[in-house]
């Protein structure tokens, strides 16, 4: 049976064909814009060819369209990647031992590292066409979005309540049915907030993805990011102001037309026995529910999904011997562990050989010390951000009415690229003769602190209403309220946000420790400035060394700190 909750009867019956005709211009305009943007992405292009760019504010709507289209394509790819990764890592121990460390490595590789490797490959894959450079830019944006969503979905699947897991076992749901009927709906509220954060995080690196500078080659694709890069080179503060205004318009539009309807729709997936007092709403969702043709299309898509449940179902019931849980094969597990250990030893051997042959041990020691400087900045800034944003995030998450009002504002603040603060930071530091090692550090957390905020909001918004009433009836106040109720409730989401914020801060160090405004360059001692400088001069061995050292630091933090907190949240600190 098709779930009619997707389209409430009292809303559908109040509609009519007039809503179909009212929505038709909006749909046609969207299709025309998508077709035009797609055609521009496939224009002929030769390597070294300069694409026409201008600081004229009249070009900003077109640049906004190109940037937003790239970001939504990257978001779709990130969603598919997150579903595949989370399903495999959460359900199969052997896959988890490979995929989780692999995601740690991918998260620690800076966006410039991906660009330096992938740009040439994409251009060679689509020679004589702009589509190759566009794919490189979309892939770079993908790397700034996917890891946060994947960690969020993985954490949600691992913390599905035991009673729901038992119900799925009683109904003998297959892996496919369990994912679509239990795990993805349970994770939906948190996943949507992390999708918003990933979309905003893409704005943070949009300059690096659209204004590509690798091996002394500069490629600027039409978009908001390249517009900002051109304005920074020209020291044009008015152009930067126009870019900020265009970003604000774009964020408000896709918040109203995309994220707000999804948040309102996903409210029914909250895990609670009663109904929440203040449910989020959306004018567009109400409009779509009153549109007969869109309702028919959505119901047809749901019917196709439910047909797949019949294909991927178990052909036995709970009384069958096949329904019994199979013990893990100890010999196979030991063999898999041996393969992984051999792969790790081989990677370490190759890394040591590379250091000895290409860069030398003194250079490796110098880079390791630079990594310690950046590590100190990351730890201090994450701790300060947690002290500020955890209480604010809990308050927003527990007040859905305020969450709806502040949603677009939070997205705008999270999307605000640190590059736009470079003029202020450079002029402030130069004018007062301040130490760049200290005063450039806050730029690292400007974009990554929002991972904490959005994840804490997601965790607080999914607290069951009956638990809120229980805390009120018990009279919990002050530190006892936080220790017994609020912190355990949001702790799994906080750990997810801390992991992604930590990895994002390492990435942000590349653009925050090496700051340029016109012909003025400020550098802070750290691993990020080292990688940025070597990327600018095209020294690939030292780029690889910097990325490898950054991977070691990020993986060490994730293994010794964040993974242990993950296990603690799975065992004790979740509802």
VOGU-3710 file (C-alpha; in Angstrom, 3 decimals, decimal comma):
1> xxxxxxxxxx> 0,000/0,000/0,000  1,186/3,517/-0,749  1,814/5,616/2,362  -0,862/8,335/2,185  0,903/10,321/4,897  3,047/11,813/2,160  -0,066/13,679/0,951  -2,635/14,364/3,698  -6,225/14,078/2,494  -7,380/17,368/4,016
11> xxxxxxxxxx> -4,646/19,198/2,104  -5,028/17,395/-1,202  -8,766/17,756/-1,408  -8,561/21,515/-0,826  -6,465/21,904/-3,956  -7,517/21,610/-7,526  -6,302/22,159/-11,044  -5,817/25,866/-10,385  -2,679/24,978/-8,419  -1,369/23,001/-11,417
21> xxxxxxxxxx> -1,590/26,066/-13,643  -0,117/28,325/-10,961  2,904/26,041/-10,542  3,463/25,537/-14,290  5,431/28,807/-14,902  7,748/28,011/-12,007  8,467/24,508/-13,337  9,008/25,773/-16,897  11,350/28,535/-15,711  13,363/26,011/-13,712
31> xxxxxxxxxx> 13,665/23,662/-16,714  14,788/26,510/-18,992  17,431/27,623/-16,491  18,729/24,078/-16,059  18,891/23,524/-19,816  20,724/26,804/-20,382  23,191/26,167/-17,581  23,866/22,638/-18,814  24,481/23,823/-22,375  27,005/26,396/-21,145
41> xxxxxxxxxx> 28,898/23,691/-19,252  29,549/21,814/-22,515  31,068/24,725/-24,479  34,299/24,129/-26,499  37,437/24,896/-24,497  41,209/24,624/-24,974  43,731/24,392/-22,141  45,175/27,819/-21,387  42,217/29,634/-22,931  41,026/32,562/-20,794
51> xxxxxxxxxx> 37,282/32,552/-20,223  35,602/35,986/-20,317  34,894/37,235/-16,795  33,706/40,606/-15,585  33,084/42,403/-12,298  29,907/43,936/-13,704  27,103/43,275/-11,157  24,752/42,577/-14,072  26,581/39,285/-14,684  25,957/38,036/-11,134
61> xxxxxxxxxx> 22,564/36,346/-11,820  24,194/34,225/-14,531  27,192/33,459/-12,281  24,822/32,553/-9,449  22,969/30,123/-11,733  26,203/28,398/-12,776  27,495/28,098/-9,205  24,173/26,859/-7,802  23,853/24,253/-10,560  27,344/22,928/-9,792
71> xxxxxxxxxx> 26,566/22,767/-6,089  23,298/20,875/-6,526  24,941/18,361/-8,867  27,648/17,837/-6,248  24,963/17,548/-3,539  23,144/14,816/-5,491  26,389/12,876/-5,925  27,155/13,354/-2,219  23,735/11,968/-1,248  24,237/8,819/-3,334
81> xxxxxxxxxx> 27,750/8,369/-1,951  26,516/8,833/1,630  23,774/6,222/1,279  26,132/3,617/-0,181  28,901/4,336/2,328  26,647/4,378/5,407  24,763/1,216/4,423  27,970/-0,760/3,867  29,948/0,611/6,820  27,113/0,267/9,348
91> xxxxxxxxxx> 26,044/-3,247/8,382  29,275/-5,076/7,512  32,186/-5,137/9,965  34,686/-6,072/7,269  33,623/-3,117/5,129  33,615/-0,802/8,162  37,290/-1,551/8,852  38,158/-0,280/5,386  35,583/2,414/4,650  35,761/4,415/7,889
101> xxxxxxxxxx> 39,575/4,852/7,797  39,304/5,527/4,066  36,777/8,284/4,726  39,148/9,699/7,350  41,862/9,847/4,695  39,576/11,419/2,094  38,331/13,974/4,623  41,906/14,946/5,497  43,001/15,473/1,889  42,665/19,208/1,194
111> xxxxxxxxxx> 40,605/20,426/-1,725  43,756/21,724/-3,429  45,136/18,205/-3,229  42,105/16,830/-5,071  42,309/19,599/-7,666  46,018/19,105/-8,323  45,334/15,419/-9,039  41,959/15,504/-10,816  42,019/18,614/-13,018  44,438/17,154/-15,553
121> xxxxxxxxxx> 42,546/13,861/-15,614  39,136/15,448/-16,200  40,516/17,716/-18,929  42,068/14,692/-20,647  38,790/12,775/-20,290  36,879/15,527/-22,144  39,424/17,127/-24,505  38,496/20,351/-26,264  35,419/20,800/-24,056  34,638/22,873/-20,992
131> xxxxxxxxxx> 32,837/19,885/-19,488  36,114/18,436/-18,197  36,934/21,565/-16,176  33,310/21,703/-14,963  33,578/18,088/-13,764  36,756/18,973/-11,866  34,991/21,906/-10,180  31,921/19,777/-9,322  34,167/17,041/-7,930  35,994/19,598/-5,776
141> xxxxxxxxxx> 32,660/20,840/-4,392  31,655/17,194/-3,854  34,722/16,697/-1,641  33,582/19,600/0,555  30,054/18,160/0,941  30,128/14,363/0,956  32,144/13,520/4,072  29,857/15,376/6,472  26,725/13,742/5,055  28,325/10,292/5,052
151> xxxxxxxxxx> 29,406/10,545/8,692  25,951/11,790/9,693  24,060/8,963/7,985  26,536/6,379/9,297  26,130/7,648/12,854  22,331/7,671/12,569  22,161/4,096/11,310  24,456/2,951/14,119  22,210/4,551/16,747  18,794/3,290/15,583
161> xxxxxxxxxx> 16,921/2,370/18,802  17,014/-1,297/19,744  13,204/-1,613/19,807  13,002/-0,510/16,171  15,745/-2,963/15,191  13,824/-5,741/16,941  10,617/-4,772/15,135  12,439/-4,935/11,783  13,743/-8,385/12,703  10,280/-9,567/13,699
171> xxxxxxxxxx> 8,902/-8,456/10,330  11,872/-10,143/8,612  12,777/-7,060/6,593  15,541/-7,557/4,065  18,520/-5,231/3,975  16,910/-3,178/1,176  13,581/-2,941/3,007  15,251/-2,135/6,321  17,208/0,730/4,754  14,185/2,401/3,114
181> xxxxxxxxxx> 11,565/1,671/5,801  13,608/2,116/8,977  17,165/3,432/8,699  16,807/6,223/6,146  13,538/7,581/7,649  15,087/7,514/11,131  18,160/9,394/9,852  16,204/11,822/7,657  15,927/14,845/10,029  19,628/14,785/10,880
191> xxxxxxxxxx> 20,601/14,077/7,262  18,650/17,082/5,971  20,325/19,462/8,422  23,693/18,056/7,371  22,740/18,484/3,721  22,122/22,163/4,481  25,512/22,338/6,190  27,187/20,586/3,264  25,562/22,999/0,831  26,837/25,897/2,890
201> xxxxxxxxxx> 30,237/24,240/3,210  30,412/24,108/-0,570  30,202/27,914/-0,622  33,228/28,069/1,673  35,403/26,352/-0,959  33,631/27,654/-4,051  36,493/30,100/-4,750  39,054/27,288/-4,785  36,827/25,088/-6,971  35,927/27,722/-9,603
211> xxxxxxxxxx> 39,181/29,722/-9,615  41,572/26,807/-10,114  45,306/27,482/-9,812  47,452/24,391/-10,319  50,974/24,075/-11,755  51,157/27,765/-12,662  47,904/27,477/-14,657  44,934/29,668/-13,754  41,455/28,533/-14,835  38,486/30,661/-13,803
221> xxxxxxxxxx> 35,028/29,255/-14,532  32,059/31,646/-14,661  30,552/31,666/-11,188  30,352/33,430/-7,860  33,636/31,885/-6,716  35,636/33,177/-9,671  33,878/36,550/-9,316  35,077/36,742/-5,687  38,594/35,687/-6,687  38,695/38,374/-9,396
231> xxxxxxxxxx> 37,416/41,000/-6,934  40,109/40,047/-4,400  42,818/40,325/-7,059  41,485/43,770/-8,061  40,937/44,906/-4,438  37,387/45,873/-5,397  35,393/46,073/-2,172  32,190/47,091/-3,966  32,358/43,953/-6,129  32,774/41,836/-2,978
241> xxxxxxxxxx> 29,674/43,533/-1,563  27,705/42,649/-4,706  28,933/39,038/-4,447  27,725/38,825/-0,838  24,319/40,163/-1,883  24,078/37,602/-4,708  24,993/34,798/-2,287  22,282/35,947/0,118  19,663/35,932/-2,670  20,718/32,455/-3,787
251> xxxxxxxxxx> 20,667/31,039/-0,244  17,206/32,465/0,481  15,878/31,042/-2,791  17,107/27,487/-2,341  16,158/27,580/1,344  12,559/28,452/0,469  12,317/26,262/-2,626  14,290/23,201/-1,492  15,385/22,824/2,119  12,420/24,289/3,985
261> xxxxxxxxxx> 9,890/22,007/2,202  12,117/19,000/2,924  12,463/19,888/6,617  8,688/20,274/6,939  8,071/17,009/5,053  10,606/15,062/7,151  9,096/16,120/10,478  6,883/13,024/10,452  9,971/10,826/10,668  10,860/12,046/14,166
271> xxxxxxxxxx> 11,119/9,129/16,593  8,499/9,821/19,263  5,222/8,375/20,474  3,283/11,646/20,565  3,181/14,570/18,183  5,366/17,643/18,503  3,706/20,879/19,482  5,227/23,165/16,847  5,810/21,390/13,550  7,782/23,194/10,816
281> xxxxxxxxxx> 5,769/24,329/7,819  6,446/25,395/4,252  4,279/27,337/1,833  5,808/25,476/-1,123  5,110/22,052/0,405  1,475/23,051/0,954  1,345/24,298/-2,634  2,806/21,058/-4,019  0,400/18,946/-1,952  -2,502/20,825/-3,553
291> xxxxxxxxxx> -1,220/20,123/-7,060  -2,896/17,077/-8,582  -0,309/16,312/-11,266  2,695/16,565/-8,960  0,855/14,439/-6,438  0,280/11,789/-9,091  3,977/11,828/-10,097  5,086/11,491/-6,464  2,669/8,632/-5,822  3,966/6,877/-8,929
301> xxxxxxxxxx> 7,559/7,210/-7,651  6,496/5,785/-4,276  4,764/2,901/-6,053  7,975/2,083/-7,963  9,921/2,062/-4,705  7,383/-0,254/-3,082  7,582/-2,620/-6,081  11,305/-2,934/-5,350  10,387/-4,146/-1,849  8,740/-7,157/-3,478
311> xxxxxxxxxx> 11,844/-7,861/-5,560  14,362/-7,479/-2,729  12,521/-9,371/-0,016  13,319/-12,408/2,067  11,721/-15,586/0,808  11,479/-17,098/4,297  9,806/-16,177/7,584  11,030/-15,948/11,156  10,419/-19,680/11,856  12,910/-20,760/9,179
321> xxxxxxxxxx> 16,381/-21,922/10,162  17,713/-19,403/7,667  16,365/-16,614/9,874  18,823/-17,437/12,643  21,751/-15,077/13,075  24,936/-16,530/11,609  28,061/-16,301/13,780  30,981/-14,512/12,154  33,643/-16,647/10,497  36,685/-16,221/12,757
331> xxxxxxxxxx> 39,182/-17,529/10,178  37,866/-15,255/7,456  37,930/-12,279/9,836  41,562/-12,960/10,779  42,506/-13,311/7,112  40,844/-9,977/6,305  42,663/-8,310/9,210  45,941/-9,719/7,885  45,235/-8,278/4,424  44,489/-4,867/5,909
341> xxxxxxxxxx> 47,628/-4,969/8,062  49,720/-5,890/5,013  48,181/-2,994/3,032  48,965/-0,558/5,866  52,562/-1,787/6,125  52,970/-1,489/2,350  51,624/2,078/2,425  54,006/2,991/5,271  56,941/1,422/3,385  56,078/3,358/0,227
351> xxxxxxxxxx> 55,742/6,587/2,216  59,118/6,110/3,881  60,711/5,342/0,527  59,127/8,429/-1,009  60,390/10,665/1,800  63,918/9,247/1,550  64,100/9,569/-2,243  62,180/12,770/-3,006  62,196/15,268/-0,118  64,560/14,101/2,628
361> xxxxxxxxxx> 64,071/13,466/6,328  64,880/17,004/7,431  62,042/18,338/5,270  59,695/15,668/6,644  60,596/16,648/10,229  60,001/20,321/9,407  56,567/19,542/7,941  55,667/17,428/10,993  56,463/20,371/13,292  54,283/22,612/11,093
371> xxxxxxxxxx> 51,521/20,036/11,534  51,815/20,360/15,321  51,295/24,126/14,995  48,134/23,598/12,949  46,946/20,864/15,331  47,162/23,270/18,279  45,082/25,835/16,370  42,451/23,234/15,438  42,023/21,914/18,994  41,768/25,356/20,581
381> xxxxxxxxxx> 39,325/26,670/17,989  37,067/23,573/18,081  36,894/23,790/21,888  35,973/27,480/21,782  33,389/26,884/19,038  31,805/24,062/21,076  31,478/26,291/24,146  29,656/28,906/22,063  27,508/26,893/19,660  26,376/23,831/21,637
391> xxxxxxxxxx> 24,057/25,843/23,957  22,805/27,932/21,031  22,211/24,834/18,891  20,283/23,076/21,656  18,064/26,128/22,154  17,331/26,422/18,416  16,660/22,693/18,055  14,200/22,679/20,961  12,276/25,633/19,481  11,050/24,660/15,979
401> xxxxxxxxxx> 9,431/28,067/15,452  12,767/29,834/15,932  14,547/27,134/13,944  12,410/28,007/10,924  13,143/31,710/11,321  16,892/31,277/11,766  17,360/28,536/9,164  18,214/30,818/6,232  20,347/33,097/8,432  22,379/30,133/9,689
411> xxxxxxxxxx> 22,857/28,880/6,137  24,063/32,308/5,022  26,548/32,576/7,889  27,790/29,043/7,218  28,098/29,766/3,495  30,032/32,985/4,017  33,474/32,251/2,481  36,458/33,095/4,644  38,021/34,670/1,534  35,688/37,634/1,965
421> xxxxxxxxxx> 37,186/38,280/5,405  40,707/38,404/3,958  40,610/42,150/3,195  39,540/42,962/6,747  42,036/40,513/8,271  44,962/41,704/6,140  44,275/45,410/6,721  43,744/44,837/10,452  46,944/42,800/10,887  49,106/45,099/8,739
431> xxxxxxxxxx> 47,772/48,294/10,304  48,340/47,156/13,893  51,514/45,120/13,126  50,004/41,993/14,673  51,383/38,448/14,654  49,832/36,459/11,736  50,416/33,186/13,626  47,755/34,264/16,127  45,420/36,578/14,282  45,022/34,500/11,097
441> xxxxxxxxxx> 43,879/31,515/13,190  40,231/32,628/13,617  39,803/32,426/9,825  40,138/28,627/10,106  36,974/28,239/12,167  34,780/30,714/10,286  33,483/28,026/7,970  33,878/24,892/10,104  32,202/26,002/13,332  28,839/25,615/11,613
451> xxxxxxxxxx> 29,283/21,835/11,416  28,935/21,838/15,193  25,918/24,143/15,154  23,961/22,303/12,439  24,624/18,859/13,937  23,646/19,979/17,446  20,455/21,548/16,031  19,706/18,270/14,253  20,292/16,264/17,445  18,184/18,571/19,617
461> xxxxxxxxxx> 15,331/18,719/17,097  14,960/14,912/17,168  14,623/14,635/20,952  11,262/12,906/21,582  8,599/15,202/22,984  7,816/12,800/25,851  11,407/13,134/27,089  11,080/16,912/27,078  7,930/16,616/29,193  9,677/14,168/31,533
471> xxxxxxxxxx> 12,553/16,587/32,096  10,064/19,368/32,871  8,067/17,196/35,279  11,225/16,143/37,119  12,223/19,781/37,512  15,703/19,390/35,993  17,593/22,680/36,107  21,109/24,018/35,555  24,023/21,619/35,221  21,855/18,622/36,196
481> xxxxxxxxxx> 19,622/19,340/33,190  22,640/19,366/30,857  24,367/16,325/32,398  21,316/14,051/32,608  19,237/15,167/29,630  20,582/17,613/27,062  24,194/16,477/26,636  23,318/12,748/26,292  20,580/13,685/23,815  22,833/15,656/21,463
491> xxxxxxxxxx> 26,141/13,856/22,109  26,075/11,529/19,033  25,282/14,481/16,771  27,947/16,595/18,504  30,598/13,940/17,829  29,608/13,840/14,149  29,859/17,621/13,977  33,198/17,625/15,812  34,699/15,071/13,400  33,662/17,037/10,325
501> xxxxxxxxxx> 34,551/20,379/11,922  37,995/19,075/12,805  38,604/17,734/9,296  37,183/20,917/7,787  39,483/23,053/9,923  42,515/21,203/8,585  41,274/21,887/5,057  40,493/25,502/5,899  44,040/25,990/7,179  45,214/26,012/3,563
511> xxxxxxxxxx> 43,264/29,164/2,752  43,514/30,655/6,248  47,240/30,344/6,960  48,226/31,702/3,535  46,205/34,869/2,883  46,501/37,122/-0,163  44,885/40,525/-0,730  46,088/42,158/-3,942  49,896/42,134/-3,786  49,996/41,666/0,020
521> xxxxxxxxxx> 50,518/38,123/1,344  50,436/37,062/4,990  51,624/33,648/6,133  51,196/31,830/9,428  53,546/28,983/10,307  51,576/25,805/9,776  50,862/22,848/7,527  48,139/24,681/5,590  50,412/27,515/4,465  53,057/24,959/3,477
531> xxxxxxxxxx> 50,636/23,069/1,194  49,211/26,312/-0,263  52,695/27,634/-1,058  53,859/24,367/-2,669  50,643/24,160/-4,707  51,188/27,702/-6,004  54,719/26,881/-7,235  53,770/23,374/-8,475  56,140/21,327/-6,259  54,248/18,015/-6,395
541> xxxxxxxxxx> 56,577/15,957/-4,133  56,204/18,470/-1,310  52,459/18,775/-1,963  52,213/14,997/-1,524  54,336/15,186/1,644  52,125/17,901/3,150  48,942/15,992/2,303  50,384/12,755/3,735  51,327/14,450/7,016  47,877/16,059/7,207
551> xxxxxxxxxx> 46,286/12,622/6,679  48,375/11,203/9,527  47,288/13,958/11,918  43,586/13,742/10,983  43,504/9,939/11,138  45,295/9,985/14,494  42,765/12,431/15,926  39,836/10,459/14,536  41,150/7,133/15,867  42,338/8,153/19,315
561> xxxxxxxxxx> 39,726/10,788/20,154  36,619/10,910/17,977  36,174/7,151/17,383  36,272/6,501/21,131  33,662/9,183/21,665  31,616/7,556/18,868  31,673/4,224/20,692  30,738/5,950/23,931  27,735/7,587/22,244  26,630/4,269/20,721
571> xxxxx> 26,883/2,390/24,016  25,652/4,885/26,598  24,837/8,391/25,379  21,852/8,162/23,036  18,122/7,611/23,234
//
